[in-house]
Amino acid sequence: MPVPDPCVVVILGASGDLTSRKLLPALYEQHAAGTLPAATRVLGVSRRPKPDEAWRDELREAVRGHVRDFDDARWATLAPRISYLAGDAARPEEWTRIAARIEELAPGAACGNVLFFLAVAPELYEPIIAGIGATSLVPRDRRVTCGDDRRAWRRIVVEKPFGVDAPSARRLNQRLASVFDEADIYRIDHYLGKESVQGLLALRFANGIFEPLWSERFVDHVQITAAESLGVEDRVAFYDQTGAVRDMIQSHLLQVLAFVAMEPPSVFAADRIRAERRNILESIEPPDAADLPRAAALGQYGPGGDRPGYAETPGVAPGSTTETFAAMRIRFDNWRWAGTPFYLRTGKRLAAKRTEVLVQFKPPPTNLFRRLGREVAGRMVGADRLLIEIAPASEVRLRFLGRAPGSTFSLRELEMDADFGGRGGGAEPEAYGPLLLDAMRGDQSLFKDREEVEAAWSAVEPLIGPASEVLRRGIRDNYPPGGWGPAASEAILARDGRRWSSGPSSSPSV
Ligand SMILES: NC(=O)c1ccc[n+]([C@@H]2O[C@H](COP(=O)([O-])OP(=O)(O)OC[C@H]3O[C@@H](n4cnc5c(N)ncnc54)[C@H](OP(=O)(O)O)[C@@H]3O)[C@@H](O)[C@H]2O)c1
């Protein structure tokens, strides 16, 4: 694997939550692990004025609170490489000053490589991209040399949400393309930086045993759940404009789905992996308006304990129909999965915090045990399944049937499990760290390409566009906290003769 190039990481939105809770802890972890190139510099830009030293102090405390093994001496070797510039990055005239500061940091230290990271509100992406484009940092021919004929790069990492629908994503793609080559655009989804999500690729493609079963022929259906036990907490302003479909399904859940459902790439290379992810997302057949109430459900959590429901949370617009829960059935129009539904659900204030994928296999073609009575025969319904827990545990469990001990023949459930993450249940490093290093080495495997992000928006369009009104009627308080979402979510599967796996121990029927 290529070594990451040193560069100046320019964080636009330096005094925000993402920077202090994720980006700097991630950079610190990579620095502590010795994987961050020594010549890397970090420049934070946001509007409020503060001296370098004040920002470093803030970051030190934030990093201390968010990494497992904080070491003051280690931090002291990273801190001098971090500096701050107060500026309004959305105003083109400020960019002369910002560019000059970047150039001060870039030569020698990093051969002029610059990694911009958009850690600001999405409405600022376009003016900031225009500001960068107006500077000499990105020459018209997009060629930057280091003085010794080596080329330096300018790359940009764009956070989610990438647009709010397919047309806005298309427009943002065009703006980016007017300044950067596609090879320099890194549309980030930190779910793809999670080792356990990448573990799906190893599970599927490093083994011969799963792939022959991985199709409509043997898989009855797939469930993907990303449940949170917390409510919207302090993200109300953002969340009320966004909702669960845009925040979770369009991005994280569809990425997990892509890894579960995609075809094997011909080789483990960025362009092939991205092409397969894009292909599978493009083969999703979104539910039409008539089918929508049977194929999808939206919900808002109600009050519970001493906590208000979503609708009464301070900051939520009166009469808001923003969903805190979403479930949908996905059908593919492709050879491998035609006829096998994938069910996705995500929500806040649910019974547990858990992200998992459940692959439910079909029962054997005939029930050999049908004469042994209903109970024995009945056990064969929905018995075989593979549960891949992504968070908080990182485990894979294969459940199947075996003979129950005793003088009469009966069946019982058996389970084989494995530490999927390989960290003995311990926490993974912050997912942004490996992704930032990938961007520094020019590896786009775990970043979305332009068509992929547009395909993901098209797949969820019925749940965010005008057709979704039918799902939003009566949404207020339509599920109690601590459960698994509204009744309409259960009904999606019940109509197909199935049920959600609410937890590892429950058995979905087929
Ligand atoms: N937080 C997360 O965990 C998370 C996860 C995934 C994606 N994201 C995405 O990441 C982005 C940032 O999220 P966040 O939670 O960090 O937001 P945030 O806490 O509101 O931070 C935004 C930052 O942008 C700065 N800013 C605002 N206007 C600016 C301007 N014109 N020029 C330069 N800086 C400006 C603000 O500082 P000043 O007021 O000082 O300028 C603030 O530091 C959003 O797009 C969000 O959707 C966040």
The ligand as an SDF file (V2000), in Angstrom:
LIG
                    3D

 48 52  0  0  0  0  0  0  0  0999 V2000
  -20.4920   16.6160   13.7430 N   0  0  0  0  0  0  0  0  0  0  0  0
  -20.4880   15.4070   13.2140 C   0  0  0  0  0  0  0  0  0  0  0  0
  -20.3130   14.3930   13.8930 O   0  0  0  0  0  0  0  0  0  0  0  0
  -20.6880   15.2480   11.7390 C   0  0  0  0  0  0  0  0  0  0  0  0
  -20.7600   13.9400   11.1930 C   0  0  0  0  0  0  0  0  0  0  0  0
  -20.9050   13.7990    9.8240 C   0  0  0  0  0  0  0  0  0  0  0  0
  -20.9740   14.9180    9.0170 C   0  0  0  0  0  0  0  0  0  0  0  0
  -20.9160   16.1650    9.5510 N   0  0  0  0  0  0  0  0  0  0  0  0
  -20.9620   17.3200    8.6450 C   0  0  0  0  0  0  0  0  0  0  0  0
  -19.8190   18.1210    8.8630 O   0  0  0  0  0  0  0  0  0  0  0  0
  -20.1140   19.4890    8.6920 C   0  0  0  0  0  0  0  0  0  0  0  0
  -19.7530   20.2490    9.9570 C   0  0  0  0  0  0  0  0  0  0  0  0
  -20.5230   19.7390   11.0180 O   0  0  0  0  0  0  0  0  0  0  0  0
  -20.3320   20.2140   12.5290 P   0  0  0  0  0  0  0  0  0  0  0  0
  -21.2090   19.3540   13.3490 O   0  0  0  0  0  0  0  0  0  0  0  0
  -18.8950   20.3090   12.8850 O   0  0  0  0  0  0  0  0  0  0  0  0
  -20.9520   21.6880   12.4760 O   0  0  0  0  0  0  0  0  0  0  0  0
  -20.7180   22.8760   13.5130 P   0  0  0  0  0  0  0  0  0  0  0  0
  -20.3860   22.3630   14.8640 O   0  0  0  0  0  0  0  0  0  0  0  0
  -21.8680   23.7940   13.3510 O   0  0  0  0  0  0  0  0  0  0  0  0
  -19.4000   23.5750   12.9520 O   0  0  0  0  0  0  0  0  0  0  0  0
  -19.3830   24.3430   11.7830 C   0  0  0  0  0  0  0  0  0  0  0  0
  -18.1460   25.1980   11.8090 C   0  0  0  0  0  0  0  0  0  0  0  0
  -18.1280   26.0030   10.6460 O   0  0  0  0  0  0  0  0  0  0  0  0
  -17.5720   27.2730   11.0000 C   0  0  0  0  0  0  0  0  0  0  0  0
  -18.0330   28.2330   10.0160 N   0  0  0  0  0  0  0  0  0  0  0  0
  -19.2860   28.6800    9.8230 C   0  0  0  0  0  0  0  0  0  0  0  0
  -19.3120   29.5520    8.8050 N   0  0  0  0  0  0  0  0  0  0  0  0
  -18.0400   29.6420    8.3460 C   0  0  0  0  0  0  0  0  0  0  0  0
  -17.4190   30.3880    7.3250 C   0  0  0  0  0  0  0  0  0  0  0  0
  -18.1390   31.2030    6.5500 N   0  0  0  0  0  0  0  0  0  0  0  0
  -16.0960   30.2310    7.1260 N   0  0  0  0  0  0  0  0  0  0  0  0
  -15.3670   29.4090    7.9120 C   0  0  0  0  0  0  0  0  0  0  0  0
  -15.9050   28.6810    8.9100 N   0  0  0  0  0  0  0  0  0  0  0  0
  -17.2200   28.8100    9.1160 C   0  0  0  0  0  0  0  0  0  0  0  0
  -18.1280   27.5490   12.4010 C   0  0  0  0  0  0  0  0  0  0  0  0
  -17.2500   28.3540   13.1690 O   0  0  0  0  0  0  0  0  0  0  0  0
  -17.3600   29.9550   13.1770 P   0  0  0  0  0  0  0  0  0  0  0  0
  -18.7390   30.2720   13.6350 O   0  0  0  0  0  0  0  0  0  0  0  0
  -16.2870   30.3840   14.1120 O   0  0  0  0  0  0  0  0  0  0  0  0
  -17.0860   30.3960   11.7800 O   0  0  0  0  0  0  0  0  0  0  0  0
  -18.0690   26.1460   12.9940 C   0  0  0  0  0  0  0  0  0  0  0  0
  -16.8340   25.9390   13.5680 O   0  0  0  0  0  0  0  0  0  0  0  0
  -21.5950   19.5450    8.3280 C   0  0  0  0  0  0  0  0  0  0  0  0
  -21.7230   19.5280    6.9420 O   0  0  0  0  0  0  0  0  0  0  0  0
  -22.1360   18.2430    8.9050 C   0  0  0  0  0  0  0  0  0  0  0  0
  -23.2740   17.8070    8.2220 O   0  0  0  0  0  0  0  0  0  0  0  0
  -20.7720   16.3480   10.8970 C   0  0  0  0  0  0  0  0  0  0  0  0
  1  2  1  0
  2  3  2  0
  2  4  1  0
  4  5  1  0
  4 48  2  0
  5  6  2  0
  6  7  1  0
  7  8  2  0
  8  9  1  0
  8 48  1  0
  9 10  1  0
  9 46  1  0
 10 11  1  0
 11 12  1  0
 11 44  1  0
 12 13  1  0
 13 14  1  0
 14 15  2  0
 14 16  1  0
 14 17  1  0
 17 18  1  0
 18 19  2  0
 18 20  1  0
 18 21  1  0
 21 22  1  0
 22 23  1  0
 23 24  1  0
 23 42  1  0
 24 25  1  0
 25 26  1  0
 25 36  1  0
 26 27  1  0
 26 35  1  0
 27 28  2  0
 28 29  1  0
 29 30  1  0
 29 35  2  0
 30 31  1  0
 30 32  2  0
 32 33  1  0
 33 34  2  0
 34 35  1  0
 36 37  1  0
 36 42  1  0
 37 38  1  0
 38 39  2  0
 38 40  1  0
 38 41  1  0
 42 43  1  0
 44 45  1  0
 44 46  1  0
 46 47  1  0
M  CHG  2   8   1  16  -1
M  END
$$$$
